[in-house]
Amino acid sequence: MEERVVLVDEADVEIGTAPKLEAHVTGKLHRAISVFLLNSGGEMLLQRRASGKYHSGGLWSNACCSHPRPGERPEDAATRRLGEELGLATALEFAFSFVYRAELEDGLCEHELDHVFVGRIDAMPTPDAVEVEAWRWTAPDDIERELNEDPSRFTAWFPPAFGQLRSRRAFA
């Protein structure tokens, strides 16, 4: 079955659907979700995307990210993907959404209206190896230092989302 994404305008009004790969080749704006998880020690769960992913493989990112399916609410997609990628379930709160555009390897483009969710959990993930190569709990200050030293180790959407979460004091 061909995976499809929801095309939107900058106000997040749905304007159609497209095959996922096509949207990443043409750079059409589409809906996405990003989940950030914190443990009781204030550390953030990072995952390194599996090297076999069609883009951004081997890069560090937030706990999970994906796209809502047509007809699926972003919050439902966030919960679904958290379970599928990491085997975790927890309450998630919507934090904000933002639009970004990034040129990737192999002529691909991320142009997404990303809905960001935050949750708190102390459970250890049981990741799907097709999705996740590695994971770690890391203090936000250490993440910020890593981003300053070598941002190329992270996915394109991670720095702007992480920066907005920091400025909104979501880690307190």
DRENTI-151329 format. One record per atom (N, C-alpha, C): residue in one letter; chain; atom name; x, y, z. Coordinates in steps of 0.02 Angstrom, whole numbers, always signed. Atoms other than C-alpha are relative to their C-alpha. Example, Ala and Ser with C-alpha at 12.3 -4.5 7.8 and 13.67 -1.06 7.14 Angstrom:
REM residues 2
r/c/a/c1/c2/c3
a/A/N/+45/-59/+0
a/A/CA/+615/-225/+390
a/A/C/+45/+60/+0
s/A/N/-42/-59/-3
s/A/CA/+684/-53/+357
s/A/C/-39/+55/+37
//
This chain:
REM residues 172
r/c/a/c1/c2/c3
m/A/N/+42/-59/+0
m/A/CA/+0/+0/+0
m/A/C/+44/+62/+0
e/A/N/-38/-61/+6
e/A/CA/+67/+170/-50
e/A/C/-16/+47/+58
e/A/N/+10/-46/-55
e/A/CA/+93/+284/+99
e/A/C/-10/+70/-28
r/A/N/+16/-67/+23
r/A/CA/+15/+456/+74
r/A/C/+6/+49/+58
v/A/N/-3/-54/-49
v/A/CA/+40/+621/+164
v/A/C/-55/+50/-16
v/A/N/+52/-50/+7
v/A/CA/-83/+762/+191
v/A/C/+33/+66/-20
l/A/N/-24/-65/+23
l/A/CA/-44/+919/+90
l/A/C/-40/+54/+34
v/A/N/+33/-55/-35
v/A/CA/-82/+1082/+180
v/A/C/+27/+67/-25
d/A/N/-27/-67/+12
d/A/CA/-64/+1269/+160
d/A/C/+34/+23/+65
e/A/N/-37/-24/-59
e/A/CA/+33/+1376/+285
e/A/C/-44/+9/+61
a/A/N/+46/-5/-56
a/A/CA/-124/+1392/+393
a/A/C/-23/-70/+23
d/A/N/+16/+70/-16
d/A/CA/-133/+1200/+406
d/A/C/-69/-20/-25
v/A/N/+63/+19/+32
v/A/CA/-287/+1192/+295
v/A/C/+16/-54/-51
e/A/N/-13/+57/+43
e/A/CA/-292/+1025/+205
e/A/C/-19/+18/-72
i/A/N/+14/-15/+70
i/A/CA/-279/+1043/+16
i/A/C/+6/-61/-45
g/A/N/-5/+61/+40
g/A/CA/-256/+862/-39
g/A/C/+47/-50/+33
t/A/N/-49/+50/-22
t/A/CA/-143/+711/-22
t/A/C/+48/-14/-57
a/A/N/-50/+20/+50
a/A/CA/+11/+647/-111
a/A/C/+38/-60/+26
p/A/N/-44/+54/-23
p/A/CA/+121/+493/-107
p/A/C/+58/+31/+40
k/A/N/-51/-27/-45
k/A/CA/+250/+519/+32
k/A/C/+65/+17/-37
l/A/N/-62/-13/+35
l/A/CA/+402/+503/-80
l/A/C/-7/+59/-49
e/A/N/+11/-55/+47
e/A/CA/+328/+620/-211
e/A/C/+2/+67/+36
a/A/N/+0/-62/-38
a/A/CA/+298/+754/-78
a/A/C/+71/+20/+20
h/A/N/-69/-15/-19
h/A/CA/+481/+739/-26
h/A/C/+45/+13/-60
v/A/N/-37/-17/+61
v/A/CA/+541/+752/-206
v/A/C/-20/+69/-24
t/A/N/+25/-63/+26
t/A/CA/+431/+899/-256
t/A/C/+3/+57/+50
g/A/N/-2/-51/-52
g/A/CA/+443/+991/-90
g/A/C/-68/+30/+16
k/A/N/+66/-25/-17
k/A/CA/+255/+1010/-71
k/A/C/-9/+1/+76
l/A/N/+12/-7/-72
l/A/CA/+205/+1072/+102
l/A/C/-49/-54/+23
h/A/N/+43/+52/-26
h/A/CA/+132/+929/+203
h/A/C/+5/-3/+76
r/A/N/+7/+4/-73
r/A/CA/+81/+890/+382
r/A/C/+48/-53/+27
a/A/N/-45/+46/-34
a/A/CA/+205/+806/+500
a/A/C/-11/+4/+75
i/A/N/+2/-1/-73
i/A/CA/+220/+762/+684
i/A/C/+70/-15/+27
s/A/N/-61/+14/-36
s/A/CA/+367/+764/+804
s/A/C/-16/-8/+74
v/A/N/+12/+14/-70
v/A/CA/+365/+689/+979
v/A/C/+66/+8/+38
f/A/N/-57/-8/-45
f/A/CA/+486/+743/+1116
f/A/C/-20/-30/+67
l/A/N/+14/+32/-64
l/A/CA/+495/+639/+1274
l/A/C/+53/+19/+51
l/A/N/-44/-16/-55
l/A/CA/+570/+688/+1441
l/A/C/-11/-50/+56
n/A/N/+7/+44/-58
n/A/CA/+606/+576/+1590
n/A/C/-3/+42/+64
s/A/N/+7/-37/-63
s/A/CA/+588/+623/+1774
s/A/C/+64/+36/+19
g/A/N/-62/-35/-13
g/A/CA/+771/+675/+1776
g/A/C/+12/+59/-46
g/A/N/-6/-57/+46
g/A/CA/+739/+806/+1641
g/A/C/+39/-15/-63
e/A/N/-36/+18/+61
e/A/CA/+831/+709/+1506
e/A/C/-49/-13/-57
m/A/N/+41/+9/+60
m/A/CA/+765/+699/+1329
m/A/C/+20/-65/-35
l/A/N/-14/+61/+38
l/A/CA/+749/+537/+1231
l/A/C/+16/+19/-72
l/A/N/-20/-9/+69
l/A/CA/+845/+546/+1068
l/A/C/+4/-68/-34
q/A/N/-9/+61/+38
q/A/CA/+843/+416/+932
q/A/C/+45/+16/-60
r/A/N/-38/-6/+63
r/A/CA/+966/+389/+791
r/A/C/-39/-41/-51
r/A/N/+40/+32/+52
r/A/CA/+866/+350/+635
r/A/C/+39/-57/-32
a/A/N/-32/+58/+32
a/A/CA/+902/+182/+555
a/A/C/+35/+22/-64
s/A/N/-39/-19/+59
s/A/CA/+1034/+195/+419
s/A/C/-36/-15/-65
g/A/N/+36/+19/+60
g/A/CA/+916/+113/+294
g/A/C/-59/+45/-18
k/A/N/+55/-46/+15
k/A/CA/+788/+255/+302
k/A/C/+14/+36/-66
y/A/N/-11/-30/+65
y/A/CA/+761/+339/+134
y/A/C/+27/+71/+3
h/A/N/-37/-63/-11
h/A/CA/+820/+505/+206
h/A/C/+17/+7/+73
s/A/N/-24/-16/-67
s/A/CA/+913/+565/+359
s/A/C/+19/-61/+41
g/A/N/-21/+60/-35
g/A/CA/+970/+389/+402
g/A/C/+64/+12/+39
g/A/N/-59/-5/-42
g/A/CA/+1097/+378/+543
g/A/C/+6/+66/+38
l/A/N/-2/-64/-35
l/A/CA/+1056/+553/+608
l/A/C/-41/-3/+65
w/A/N/+36/-4/-65
w/A/CA/+1001/+593/+786
w/A/C/-60/+46/-7
s/A/N/+61/-40/+3
s/A/CA/+827/+663/+813
s/A/C/-39/-10/+65
n/A/N/+45/+6/-57
n/A/CA/+685/+677/+937
n/A/C/-27/-71/+4
a/A/N/+24/+69/-14
a/A/CA/+595/+523/+1007
a/A/C/-31/-32/-61
c/A/N/+27/+27/+63
c/A/CA/+492/+497/+849
c/A/C/-30/+56/-41
c/A/N/+29/-48/+47
c/A/CA/+425/+586/+698
c/A/C/-31/-39/-57
s/A/N/+32/+33/+56
s/A/CA/+313/+545/+553
s/A/C/-50/+48/-31
h/A/N/+53/-38/+34
h/A/CA/+161/+601/+454
h/A/C/-67/-29/+18
p/A/N/+68/+26/-8
p/A/CA/-23/+588/+495
p/A/C/-25/-29/-66
r/A/N/+32/+29/+60
r/A/CA/-117/+477/+374
r/A/C/-60/+43/-19
p/A/N/+61/-37/+18
p/A/CA/-260/+554/+275
p/A/C/-57/-20/+47
g/A/N/+55/+11/-47
g/A/CA/-405/+573/+396
g/A/C/+20/-11/+72
e/A/N/-25/+12/-68
e/A/CA/-294/+549/+550
e/A/C/+20/+67/+32
r/A/N/-19/-61/-36
r/A/CA/-276/+688/+679
r/A/C/+74/-4/+19
p/A/N/-71/+1/-18
p/A/CA/-95/+740/+717
p/A/C/+13/-33/+68
e/A/N/-10/+29/-66
e/A/CA/-114/+691/+901
e/A/C/-7/-76/-2
d/A/N/+8/+73/+7
d/A/CA/-173/+517/+851
d/A/C/+61/-30/-36
a/A/N/-59/+24/+35
a/A/CA/-27/+499/+730
a/A/C/+60/-1/+47
a/A/N/-55/-2/-48
a/A/CA/+94/+550/+868
a/A/C/-2/-60/+47
t/A/N/+8/+58/-44
t/A/CA/+26/+417/+985
t/A/C/+14/-65/-36
r/A/N/-11/+61/+41
r/A/CA/+25/+285/+848
r/A/C/+74/-11/-13
r/A/N/-70/+8/+18
r/A/CA/+204/+318/+794
r/A/C/+45/-11/+60
l/A/N/-39/+12/-61
l/A/CA/+270/+323/+972
l/A/C/-1/-75/+16
g/A/N/+5/+72/-11
g/A/CA/+207/+145/+992
g/A/C/+35/-40/-54
e/A/N/-30/+37/+55
e/A/CA/+264/+87/+820
e/A/C/+76/+4/+0
e/A/N/-73/-9/+4
e/A/CA/+440/+160/+827
e/A/C/+36/-22/+63
l/A/N/-36/+9/-63
l/A/CA/+483/+144/+1011
l/A/C/-35/-47/+49
g/A/N/+35/+44/-46
g/A/CA/+354/+28/+1090
g/A/C/-21/+35/+64
l/A/N/+18/-39/-59
l/A/CA/+303/+167/+1210
l/A/C/-70/+30/-6
a/A/N/+65/-34/-3
a/A/CA/+138/+242/+1265
a/A/C/+0/+47/+60
t/A/N/+6/-49/-54
t/A/CA/+114/+400/+1367
t/A/C/-45/+57/-24
a/A/N/+40/-59/+19
a/A/CA/+4/+555/+1370
a/A/C/+45/+50/-34
l/A/N/-37/-50/+38
l/A/CA/+61/+685/+1245
l/A/C/-38/+66/+1
e/A/N/+30/-66/+4
e/A/CA/+29/+872/+1249
e/A/C/+24/+35/-62
f/A/N/-19/-41/+57
f/A/CA/+26/+981/+1094
f/A/C/+39/+60/+26
a/A/N/-41/-56/-22
a/A/CA/+164/+1111/+1112
a/A/C/-5/+59/-49
f/A/N/+4/-53/+51
f/A/CA/+163/+1210/+948
f/A/C/+7/-34/-68
s/A/N/-15/+24/+67
s/A/CA/+176/+1191/+760
s/A/C/+42/+53/-35
f/A/N/-42/-46/+38
f/A/CA/+298/+1269/+638
f/A/C/+12/-29/-69
v/A/N/-14/+19/+69
v/A/CA/+341/+1265/+454
v/A/C/+76/+5/-11
y/A/N/-70/-3/+19
y/A/CA/+515/+1224/+393
y/A/C/+9/-32/-68
r/A/N/-19/+28/+64
r/A/CA/+598/+1183/+229
r/A/C/+75/-14/+2
a/A/N/-70/+19/-1
a/A/CA/+762/+1090/+211
a/A/C/+15/-44/-60
e/A/N/-23/+42/+56
e/A/CA/+853/+1020/+60
e/A/C/+40/-57/+30
l/A/N/-33/+60/-26
l/A/CA/+911/+843/+95
l/A/C/+42/-33/-54
e/A/N/-40/+38/+48
e/A/CA/+1024/+716/+11
e/A/C/-45/-29/-55
d/A/N/+34/+34/+55
d/A/CA/+976/+633/-154
d/A/C/-58/+40/-31
g/A/N/+51/-42/+31
g/A/CA/+872/+782/-214
g/A/C/-67/+1/+37
l/A/N/+62/+0/-40
l/A/CA/+743/+762/-75
l/A/C/-6/+66/+38
c/A/N/+14/-62/-35
c/A/CA/+661/+906/+16
c/A/C/-51/-12/+55
e/A/N/+49/+0/-55
e/A/CA/+576/+918/+185
e/A/C/-33/+68/+0
h/A/N/+39/-62/-5
h/A/CA/+440/+1051/+178
h/A/C/-62/-18/+39
e/A/N/+52/+27/-43
e/A/CA/+329/+1018/+325
e/A/C/-28/+52/+48
l/A/N/+32/-34/-55
l/A/CA/+205/+1095/+443
l/A/C/+0/-52/+56
d/A/N/-14/+50/-52
d/A/CA/+265/+1002/+597
d/A/C/-38/+17/+64
h/A/N/+36/-5/-64
h/A/CA/+150/+975/+747
h/A/C/+43/-33/+53
v/A/N/-47/+24/-51
v/A/CA/+260/+956/+901
v/A/C/-38/-17/+64
f/A/N/+32/+25/-61
f/A/CA/+204/+854/+1052
f/A/C/+54/-17/+51
v/A/N/-47/+15/-54
v/A/CA/+288/+830/+1221
v/A/C/-34/-47/+49
g/A/N/+25/+47/-49
g/A/CA/+267/+686/+1342
g/A/C/+54/-13/+52
r/A/N/-47/+18/-54
r/A/CA/+346/+625/+1504
r/A/C/-7/-74/+13
i/A/N/+0/+72/-10
i/A/CA/+397/+445/+1532
i/A/C/+68/-21/+27
d/A/N/-63/+28/-25
d/A/CA/+527/+344/+1625
d/A/C/+12/-70/-27
a/A/N/-7/+67/+29
a/A/CA/+501/+180/+1531
a/A/C/+56/+0/-52
m/A/N/-51/+9/+51
m/A/CA/+639/+113/+1421
m/A/C/-33/-21/-66
p/A/N/+30/+18/+64
p/A/CA/+598/+102/+1236
p/A/C/+21/-70/-23
t/A/N/-16/+63/+34
t/A/CA/+592/-59/+1137
t/A/C/-8/+15/-75
p/A/N/+6/-27/+68
p/A/CA/+630/+13/+965
p/A/C/-6/-52/-55
d/A/N/+4/+39/+62
d/A/CA/+586/-58/+795
d/A/C/+66/+14/-37
a/A/N/-66/-8/+32
a/A/CA/+757/-88/+714
a/A/C/-4/+27/-71
v/A/N/+8/-28/+67
v/A/CA/+688/-40/+543
v/A/C/-3/+76/+4
e/A/N/+8/-72/-10
e/A/CA/+655/+134/+613
e/A/C/+57/+32/+39
v/A/N/-45/-30/-49
v/A/CA/+781/+161/+753
v/A/C/+64/-42/+6
e/A/N/-65/+34/-4
e/A/CA/+967/+118/+754
e/A/C/+28/+2/+71
a/A/N/-24/-8/-68
a/A/CA/+1006/+182/+930
a/A/C/-44/+51/+35
w/A/N/+36/-50/-38
w/A/CA/+932/+285/+1070
w/A/C/+39/+16/+63
r/A/N/-34/-20/-61
r/A/CA/+989/+380/+1224
r/A/C/-40/+55/+35
w/A/N/+27/-55/-39
w/A/CA/+927/+492/+1364
w/A/C/+56/+51/+7
t/A/N/-52/-52/-1
t/A/CA/+1021/+659/+1358
t/A/C/-28/+64/+29
a/A/N/+20/-64/-29
a/A/CA/+1012/+820/+1458
a/A/C/-5/+53/-55
p/A/N/+8/-53/+50
p/A/CA/+948/+969/+1356
p/A/C/+62/+44/-9
d/A/N/-61/-40/+7
d/A/CA/+1107/+1069/+1394
d/A/C/+53/-37/-41
d/A/N/-48/+40/+40
d/A/CA/+1213/+927/+1322
d/A/C/-21/-2/-73
i/A/N/+24/-1/+69
i/A/CA/+1102/+921/+1167
i/A/C/+17/+66/-33
e/A/N/-15/-66/+28
e/A/CA/+1122/+1108/+1143
e/A/C/+75/+6/-17
r/A/N/-72/-1/+13
r/A/CA/+1312/+1089/+1156
r/A/C/+16/-41/-63
e/A/N/-11/+42/+59
e/A/CA/+1310/+947/+1028
e/A/C/-23/+35/-64
l/A/N/+26/-36/+59
l/A/CA/+1204/+1051/+909
l/A/C/+48/+56/-20
n/A/N/-47/-54/+14
n/A/CA/+1327/+1196/+924
n/A/C/+65/-27/-29
e/A/N/-63/+29/+23
e/A/CA/+1477/+1081/+895
e/A/C/-7/-31/-70
d/A/N/+7/+35/+65
d/A/CA/+1408/+980/+747
d/A/C/-73/-12/-16
p/A/N/+71/+8/+15
p/A/CA/+1229/+1010/+690
p/A/C/-13/-52/-55
s/A/N/+10/+48/+54
s/A/CA/+1256/+892/+542
s/A/C/-14/-71/+26
r/A/N/+15/+66/-30
r/A/CA/+1236/+744/+662
r/A/C/-75/-8/+14
f/A/N/+71/+0/-17
f/A/CA/+1050/+790/+682
f/A/C/-43/+10/-63
t/A/N/+47/-10/+55
t/A/CA/+898/+788/+569
t/A/C/-15/+74/-9
a/A/N/+13/-70/+17
a/A/CA/+846/+950/+484
a/A/C/-53/+32/+44
w/A/N/+54/-28/-39
w/A/CA/+689/+972/+588
w/A/C/+16/+5/+74
f/A/N/-13/+1/-72
f/A/CA/+769/+938/+757
f/A/C/+23/+68/+27
p/A/N/-23/-63/-30
p/A/CA/+865/+1103/+785
p/A/C/-55/+53/+8
p/A/N/+51/-52/-11
p/A/CA/+717/+1220/+752
p/A/C/-53/-21/+52
a/A/N/+50/+22/-50
a/A/CA/+595/+1114/+855
a/A/C/+30/+2/+70
f/A/N/-33/-1/-65
f/A/CA/+719/+1092/+998
f/A/C/+8/+72/+24
g/A/N/-9/-70/-18
g/A/CA/+757/+1279/+996
g/A/C/-64/+32/+24
q/A/N/+64/-27/-22
q/A/CA/+574/+1324/+1008
q/A/C/-22/-29/+67
l/A/N/+16/+30/-65
l/A/CA/+547/+1201/+1150
l/A/C/+42/+32/+56
r/A/N/-43/-32/-50
r/A/CA/+696/+1277/+1242
r/A/C/-26/+70/+17
s/A/N/+23/-69/-12
s/A/CA/+630/+1454/+1219
s/A/C/-67/+2/+36
r/A/N/+65/+4/-33
r/A/CA/+458/+1400/+1281
r/A/C/+5/-33/+69
r/A/N/-14/+30/-64
r/A/CA/+538/+1320/+1434
r/A/C/-39/-66/+10
a/A/N/+36/+63/-2
a/A/CA/+459/+1152/+1394
a/A/C/+37/-53/+40
f/A/N/-39/+49/-35
f/A/CA/+598/+1063/+1488
f/A/C/+0/+9/+76
a/A/N/+1/-15/-72
a/A/CA/+561/+1136/+1660
a/A/C/-37/-54/+39
//
